[in-house]
Amino acid sequence: MNPSQPFHCYVITLAHSQDRRDLIAARLGELQIPFEFYPGVDGRKVDLLSHPNYSKWQRRMFFGRDLSKGEFGCVLAHKAIYQHIVDNHIETALILEDDAILCDELPAVVSALTQNPETWDLVRFLGRDKNYRASRKIARLPGTQSDLARPHGVPGGAYGYVISNQAAKRLLSMMEKNWLAIDTLHGVSWLTKLNTVSVIPSPVLPNDQVPSCIDEQDANLRWDKSVQLSGWRKLVYPLTRGAWKTYSNVLIKYVWFGTLLSDRRLSRRLGKS
């Protein structure tokens, strides 16, 4: 890490993704962000159902099917980075996937976040219009043209985010038995107990022009929503699925309204800076 850069940057990549590595390395060079490549996990080479870090019964009970191998490989890659952050006492890290699109304001946004570390635990870069519409703006990040915001719901996407050491420890403690995709885990802040925010507009965008490294591993299997259960599990699934959705919807509202006063206080404080 450059001593003048108060954060580490890691780019998750698979061994065969040379073109993606070349593109994002060039872009990070333009933005003058030192970084390290971090090896991804090819889910095709993982025995999902027997893996000690996978909880198939929870996944099937609440989602009716297993994680795809690509999703699980992604979980393991992010988990490995969190372990690295904790083991090496890294206070702040910018995590990117190798197909992310990086905007010019990324360095200024991450710098502003590192200067106000008490205002967040996990900052998700969610670069779609629907994410912006569903979010509550809190305040302008000092020195940028972007606003800190409170995302609503459990939006998808883990192509870019900033994480604190505390948040890495917390997520790591929850990843011994995985049944949620990594972006879902980032979104269920009532379970993680993390102050999870976002930035509008996002300085990191999804690249819809190339297939995700998750999808290329298993031919878009993660988008298959069909129920893959049989016997008594299939009979009770409508109840367990309904319970999960009701529980999630209630807790989403709890987080949304429960953070309103603290977000207003933060808005006033950042507005004076």
C-alpha positions in Angstrom: 0.0 0.0 0.0 1.2 3.5 -0.8 1.9 5.2 2.6 -0.2 8.2 1.4 -3.2 6.0 0.7 -5.1 5.2 3.9 -6.7 2.0 2.6 -5.8 -1.2 0.9 -7.3 -2.2 -2.4 -7.9 -5.8 -3.5 -9.2 -7.0 -6.8 -10.8 -10.5 -6.8 -10.0 -12.3 -10.0 -9.9 -15.9 -11.4 -6.7 -17.3 -12.8 -8.0 -17.4 -16.4 -9.4 -13.9 -16.5 -6.3 -12.2 -17.9 -8.3 -9.7 -20.1 -10.3 -8.5 -17.1 -7.1 -8.1 -15.0 -5.4 -6.1 -17.7 -8.4 -3.7 -18.0 -8.9 -3.1 -14.3 -5.2 -2.8 -13.7 -5.0 -0.1 -16.3 -8.0 1.8 -14.9 -6.6 1.6 -11.3 -3.4 3.0 -12.7 -5.2 5.9 -14.2 -6.9 6.6 -10.9 -3.5 6.2 -9.0 -4.9 3.6 -6.7 -2.3 1.0 -5.7 -3.9 -2.5 -5.5 -3.3 -6.2 -5.2 -5.0 -9.0 -7.1 -6.6 -11.5 -4.8 -7.3 -15.0 -6.1 -10.9 -15.9 -6.6 -12.4 -19.3 -6.0 -13.6 -21.3 -9.0 -16.9 -22.8 -7.8 -16.7 -25.6 -10.4 -13.8 -27.0 -8.5 -15.6 -27.0 -5.1 -17.7 -29.9 -3.8 -20.6 -27.7 -2.7 -22.8 -30.2 -0.9 -20.0 -31.6 1.3 -18.1 -28.4 1.9 -17.7 -27.6 5.6 -18.6 -24.0 5.1 -21.9 -24.6 3.4 -25.3 -25.1 5.2 -27.5 -26.8 2.7 -30.4 -27.3 5.0 -30.8 -23.5 5.7 -30.4 -22.6 2.1 -33.0 -25.1 1.0 -35.4 -24.4 3.8 -35.6 -20.6 3.0 -34.8 -20.5 -0.7 -35.9 -23.9 -2.0 -32.6 -24.7 -3.8 -28.9 -24.7 -3.2 -26.5 -21.8 -3.9 -25.0 -22.2 -7.3 -21.4 -23.2 -7.4 -20.5 -19.8 -8.8 -22.3 -18.1 -5.9 -20.5 -20.3 -3.3 -17.1 -19.7 -5.0 -17.8 -16.0 -4.7 -18.6 -16.4 -1.0 -15.4 -18.2 -0.3 -13.3 -15.6 -2.1 -14.7 -12.7 -0.1 -14.4 -14.8 3.1 -10.7 -15.3 2.3 -10.2 -11.6 1.9 -11.9 -10.9 5.3 -9.6 -13.4 6.9 -6.6 -11.6 5.3 -7.9 -8.2 6.5 -8.2 -9.5 10.0 -4.9 -11.4 10.1 -3.0 -8.4 8.8 -4.7 -5.8 10.9 -5.9 -3.8 7.9 -8.2 -1.0 9.1 -9.9 -0.2 5.7 -10.1 -2.0 2.4 -11.6 -1.3 -0.9 -12.8 -4.6 -2.5 -13.4 -4.8 -6.2 -14.4 -7.6 -8.5 -12.4 -7.6 -11.8 -15.2 -6.7 -14.1 -16.3 -3.6 -12.1 -16.4 -0.2 -13.9 -14.5 2.5 -11.9 -15.6 6.1 -12.1 -13.3 9.1 -11.8 -14.5 10.1 -8.3 -13.6 6.7 -6.7 -10.4 7.9 -5.1 -12.1 11.0 -3.6 -15.0 9.0 -2.3 -12.9 6.4 -0.6 -10.7 9.1 0.8 -13.7 10.9 2.3 -14.9 7.7 3.8 -11.5 7.0 5.4 -11.6 10.5 6.9 -15.0 9.7 8.5 -14.7 6.1 9.7 -17.1 6.5 12.5 -20.0 7.0 10.1 -20.0 3.5 8.5 -18.9 -0.2 8.9 -19.6 -1.3 5.3 -20.1 0.9 2.3 -21.7 -0.8 -0.6 -21.3 0.6 -4.1 -24.7 -0.1 -5.7 -24.7 1.5 -9.2 -28.1 1.0 -10.5 -30.9 3.6 -10.8 -33.3 1.4 -8.8 -30.8 1.4 -5.9 -30.7 5.2 -6.0 -34.5 5.5 -6.1 -34.9 3.2 -3.1 -32.2 4.9 -1.0 -32.3 7.7 1.5 -29.6 10.4 1.0 -27.9 11.3 4.2 -25.3 14.0 3.4 -22.7 15.1 0.8 -19.3 13.4 1.4 -16.8 16.2 2.0 -14.7 17.0 -1.0 -16.9 15.0 -3.5 -19.9 15.3 -5.6 -21.5 12.2 -4.0 -23.8 11.6 -1.1 -23.7 9.0 1.6 -27.0 7.2 1.6 -29.0 4.5 3.4 -29.9 1.6 1.0 -33.4 0.2 1.4 -34.0 -3.5 1.3 -31.5 -6.2 0.3 -30.1 -4.9 -3.0 -27.8 -7.3 -5.0 -24.2 -6.6 -6.0 -20.8 -7.1 -4.5 -18.7 -5.8 -7.3 -17.3 -3.0 -5.2 -17.4 -1.9 -1.5 -15.4 -0.5 1.3 -15.1 -2.5 4.5 -13.7 -1.8 8.0 -11.6 -4.2 10.0 -14.5 -4.4 12.5 -17.0 -5.3 9.7 -14.6 -7.9 8.3 -14.4 -9.6 11.7 -18.1 -9.6 12.1 -18.8 -11.0 8.6 -16.1 -13.6 9.1 -17.8 -14.7 12.3 -21.0 -15.3 10.4 -19.4 -17.3 7.5 -18.6 -20.6 9.1 -21.8 -22.0 7.7 -22.9 -20.1 4.6 -26.3 -20.2 3.1 -26.6 -16.6 1.8 -25.0 -15.2 -1.3 -22.3 -12.6 -0.4 -24.4 -9.6 -1.6 -27.4 -10.9 0.4 -25.2 -11.2 3.5 -24.1 -7.6 3.0 -27.7 -6.5 2.8 -29.2 -8.2 5.9 -27.8 -5.5 8.3 -30.3 -6.6 11.0 -28.3 -9.9 11.2 -24.8 -8.5 10.7 -25.5 -5.6 13.1 -23.3 -3.4 10.8 -23.9 0.2 9.9 -24.3 -0.5 6.2 -24.5 2.5 3.9 -24.0 3.3 0.2 -23.0 6.2 -2.1 -25.1 8.1 -4.6 -24.0 8.2 -7.4 -21.9 5.1 -7.0 -18.2 5.4 -7.9 -18.2 1.7 -8.9 -20.7 0.4 -11.5 -21.6 -3.1 -12.6 -20.4 -4.1 -16.1 -23.5 -5.5 -17.9 -21.5 -5.9 -21.1 -19.6 -9.0 -19.9 -20.8 -12.1 -18.1 -20.2 -12.1 -14.4 -17.5 -14.4 -13.2 -20.2 -16.1 -11.1 -22.4 -16.7 -14.1 -19.7 -17.9 -16.4 -18.9 -20.7 -13.9 -22.3 -22.3 -14.1 -24.3 -20.9 -17.0 -26.4 -18.3 -15.1 -27.6 -21.0 -12.6 -28.1 -18.4 -9.8 -31.0 -16.9 -11.7 -32.9 -20.2 -11.7 -35.6 -19.7 -9.1 -37.3 -23.1 -9.4 -37.9 -25.1 -6.2 -35.6 -28.1 -6.1 -37.1 -30.0 -3.2 -39.0 -33.2 -2.7 -41.0 -35.0 -0.1 -41.9 -33.3 3.2 -39.4 -30.5 2.5 -41.3 -29.5 -0.6 -44.6 -29.6 1.4 -43.3 -27.3 4.2 -41.4 -25.0 1.9 -44.2 -22.5 1.3 -44.4 -22.0 5.0 -40.6 -21.6 5.6 -40.3 -19.3 2.5 -43.2 -17.2 3.6 -41.8 -17.0 7.1 -38.4 -15.8 5.8 -40.0 -13.2 3.5 -42.2 -11.8 6.3 -39.3 -11.7 8.7 -37.1 -10.0 6.2 -39.8 -7.4 5.2 -40.4 -6.5 8.9 -36.7 -6.2 9.7 -36.1 -4.1 6.5 -38.6 -1.6 7.8 -37.1 -1.8 11.3 -33.7 -0.8 9.9 -35.1 1.9 7.7 -37.0 3.7 10.4 -34.5 2.8 13.2 -31.7 4.6 11.5 -33.7 7.7 10.6 -32.7 9.9 13.6 -29.0 8.8 13.5 -28.9 9.6 9.7 -30.4 13.0 10.4 -27.8 13.8 13.0 -25.1 12.6 10.7 -26.5 14.8 7.9 -26.2 17.9 10.2 -22.7 17.0 11.2 -21.4 16.3 7.8 -23.2 19.4 6.5 -21.1 21.5 8.8 -17.8 20.0 7.8 
